[in-house]
Amino acid sequence: MNEQFVQIAGSVLVLIPFALAQAGRVSARSRSYLLFNLIGSGALAADAALTVQWGFLLLEGTWAVVSLLGLLGVLKGRQPAH
């Protein structure tokens, strides 16, 4: 049950900001978008690592790293949030 909770919560944290960005309600460069993506994909990557799902770990681990780099860029002022 805990594993499914992590998967659902992580997915929601990735999918809701994505849907909002597609609807033009939030920028994909905003701090909140990147932070929710980082938390959600990080949780999913950790779950994938614990359950030895290498493809899922590659996908979510990469998503988390890219989100982290984007967030750091925005926080340091190198990448403007649109």
Backbone as CSV, one residue per row, in Angstrom:
resi,resn,N_x,N_y,N_z,CA_x,CA_y,CA_z,C_x,C_y,C_z
1,MET,0.816,-1.198,0.000,0.000,0.000,0.000,0.859,1.262,0.000
2,ASN,1.914,1.293,0.799,2.782,2.466,0.843,3.440,2.727,-0.501
3,GLU,3.826,1.654,-1.186,4.456,1.794,-2.500,3.487,2.450,-3.486
4,GLN,2.240,2.024,-3.465,1.248,2.615,-4.363,0.953,4.065,-3.995
5,PHE,0.952,4.377,-2.716,0.754,5.770,-2.291,1.868,6.651,-2.843
6,VAL,3.111,6.199,-2.733,4.254,6.960,-3.243,4.116,7.149,-4.750
7,GLN,3.732,6.097,-5.455,3.589,6.185,-6.908,2.485,7.163,-7.299
8,ILE,1.363,7.098,-6.623,0.248,7.992,-6.953,0.593,9.435,-6.588
9,ALA,1.121,9.653,-5.398,1.477,11.009,-4.967,2.554,11.598,-5.882
10,GLY,3.585,10.824,-6.187,4.643,11.299,-7.084,4.110,11.634,-8.458
11,SER,3.240,10.788,-8.971,2.647,11.034,-10.291,1.811,12.306,-10.297
12,VAL,1.023,12.505,-9.259,0.186,13.707,-9.166,1.070,14.959,-9.116
13,LEU,2.179,14.884,-8.372,3.079,16.033,-8.263,3.750,16.371,-9.589
14,VAL,3.867,15.413,-10.480,4.431,15.662,-11.806,3.336,16.069,-12.795
15,LEU,2.214,15.381,-12.750,1.183,15.572,-13.770,0.370,16.859,-13.626
16,ILE,0.049,17.263,-12.420,-0.757,18.479,-12.259,-0.009,19.715,-12.767
17,PRO,1.258,19.932,-12.373,1.957,21.094,-12.930,2.116,21.003,-14.454
18,PHE,2.322,19.795,-14.971,2.444,19.629,-16.413,1.148,20.034,-17.106
19,ALA,0.020,19.577,-16.582,-1.276,19.934,-17.161,-1.509,21.445,-17.074
20,LEU,-1.147,22.046,-15.951,-1.298,23.495,-15.797,-0.419,24.262,-16.780
21,ALA,0.787,23.758,-17.015,1.682,24.396,-17.990,1.105,24.272,-19.395
22,GLN,0.556,23.129,-19.726,-0.037,22.942,-21.048,-1.253,23.841,-21.244
23,ALA,-1.954,24.126,-20.170,-3.127,25.001,-20.235,-2.744,26.483,-20.174
24,GLY,-1.456,26.776,-20.043,-0.994,28.151,-19.984,-1.211,28.823,-18.639
25,ARG,-1.462,28.036,-17.607,-1.736,28.591,-16.282,-0.469,28.784,-15.454
26,VAL,0.591,28.078,-15.801,1.857,28.183,-15.074,2.989,27.983,-16.085
27,SER,4.110,28.613,-15.835,5.269,28.460,-16.710,6.069,27.221,-16.323
28,ALA,6.566,26.530,-17.317,7.422,25.373,-17.070,8.778,25.799,-16.504
29,ARG,9.043,27.090,-16.453,10.289,27.608,-15.873,10.055,28.184,-14.480
30,SER,8.832,28.092,-13.977,8.549,28.669,-12.661,9.112,27.781,-11.555
31,ARG,9.393,28.414,-10.447,9.931,27.675,-9.299,8.978,26.580,-8.843
32,SER,7.691,26.902,-8.768,6.730,25.907,-8.281,6.651,24.710,-9.220
33,TYR,6.613,24.952,-10.520,6.564,23.859,-11.492,7.780,22.943,-11.315
34,LEU,8.949,23.548,-11.293,10.181,22.773,-11.186,10.294,22.057,-9.838
35,LEU,9.864,22.704,-8.766,9.933,22.090,-7.447,8.995,20.885,-7.349
36,PHE,7.750,21.043,-7.817,6.821,19.909,-7.787,7.323,18.764,-8.653
37,ASN,7.902,19.080,-9.805,8.455,18.041,-10.661,9.632,17.339,-9.987
38,LEU,10.474,18.103,-9.320,11.611,17.525,-8.618,11.155,16.579,-7.505
39,ILE,10.216,17.016,-6.704,9.731,16.191,-5.594,9.030,14.942,-6.117
40,GLY,8.140,15.130,-7.080,7.393,13.988,-7.618,8.280,12.981,-8.321
41,SER,9.134,13.458,-9.203,9.997,12.534,-9.933,11.058,11.929,-9.017
42,GLY,11.496,12.672,-8.013,12.448,12.113,-7.046,11.833,10.967,-6.255
43,ALA,10.581,11.152,-5.834,9.879,10.085,-5.112,9.684,8.862,-6.005
44,LEU,9.317,9.101,-7.256,9.126,7.986,-8.185,10.449,7.286,-8.496
45,ALA,11.524,8.054,-8.606,12.838,7.453,-8.856,13.283,6.610,-7.668
46,ALA,13.057,7.102,-6.464,13.419,6.329,-5.267,12.621,5.038,-5.207
47,ASP,11.328,5.119,-5.514,10.493,3.921,-5.525,10.983,2.940,-6.583
48,ALA,11.339,3.448,-7.745,11.839,2.578,-8.821,13.147,1.904,-8.412
49,ALA,14.008,2.631,-7.718,15.271,2.047,-7.260,15.018,0.936,-6.241
50,LEU,14.088,1.182,-5.327,13.789,0.186,-4.292,13.135,-1.067,-4.857
51,THR,12.406,-0.913,-5.960,11.711,-2.060,-6.548,12.431,-2.592,-7.788
52,VAL,13.648,-2.103,-8.016,14.532,-2.566,-9.096,13.835,-2.510,-10.463
53,GLN,13.320,-1.328,-10.786,12.697,-1.084,-12.090,13.595,-0.105,-12.849
54,TRP,14.574,-0.651,-13.578,15.644,0.157,-14.155,15.161,1.173,-15.193
55,GLY,14.225,0.807,-16.037,13.717,1.749,-17.036,13.000,2.916,-16.390
56,PHE,12.183,2.607,-15.400,11.452,3.627,-14.669,12.421,4.511,-13.877
57,LEU,13.461,3.911,-13.322,14.477,4.677,-12.600,15.207,5.623,-13.547
58,LEU,15.539,5.150,-14.737,16.197,6.010,-15.720,15.312,7.193,-16.079
59,LEU,14.052,6.936,-16.357,13.118,7.996,-16.728,12.951,9.009,-15.597
60,GLU,12.581,8.544,-14.423,12.287,9.452,-13.318,13.537,10.074,-12.727
61,GLY,14.644,9.323,-12.710,15.905,9.889,-12.235,16.368,11.036,-13.123
62,THR,16.248,10.841,-14.430,16.610,11.904,-15.375,15.682,13.093,-15.214
63,TRP,14.378,12.830,-15.070,13.398,13.902,-14.883,13.741,14.713,-13.622
64,ALA,14.132,14.017,-12.551,14.486,14.698,-11.303,15.740,15.547,-11.473
65,VAL,16.758,15.014,-12.140,18.003,15.761,-12.336,17.757,17.004,-13.193
66,VAL,17.005,16.844,-14.272,16.711,17.981,-15.146,15.902,19.038,-14.384
67,SER,14.937,18.599,-13.583,14.155,19.539,-12.778,15.035,20.270,-11.775
68,LEU,15.942,19.540,-11.138,16.856,20.152,-10.174,17.747,21.191,-10.847
69,LEU,18.313,20.846,-11.995,19.179,21.790,-12.702,18.396,23.029,-13.138
70,GLY,17.177,22.837,-13.614,16.341,23.969,-13.996,16.012,24.852,-12.806
71,LEU,15.669,24.228,-11.684,15.345,24.979,-10.472,16.556,25.759,-9.978
72,LEU,17.711,25.136,-9.966,18.925,25.831,-9.545,19.226,27.012,-10.466
73,GLY,19.030,26.810,-11.766,19.248,27.903,-12.716,18.318,29.070,-12.462
74,VAL,17.049,28.786,-12.203,16.075,29.851,-11.919,16.431,30.552,-10.613
75,LEU,16.788,29.773,-9.578,17.110,30.369,-8.284,18.364,31.230,-8.354
76,LYS,19.304,30.879,-9.226,20.533,31.651,-9.364,20.384,32.783,-10.372
77,GLY,19.219,32.879,-10.982,18.969,33.959,-11.922,19.532,33.731,-13.304
78,ARG,20.020,32.529,-13.599,20.578,32.258,-14.917,19.504,31.955,-15.944
79,GLN,18.376,31.455,-15.480,17.286,31.103,-16.393,16.044,31.827,-15.907
80,PRO,15.619,32.830,-16.632,14.442,33.577,-16.169,13.191,32.716,-16.170
81,ALA,12.388,32.873,-15.155,11.091,32.205,-15.094,10.124,33.011,-15.945
82,HIS,9.532,32.402,-16.939,8.609,33.094,-17.846,7.257,33.205,-17.213
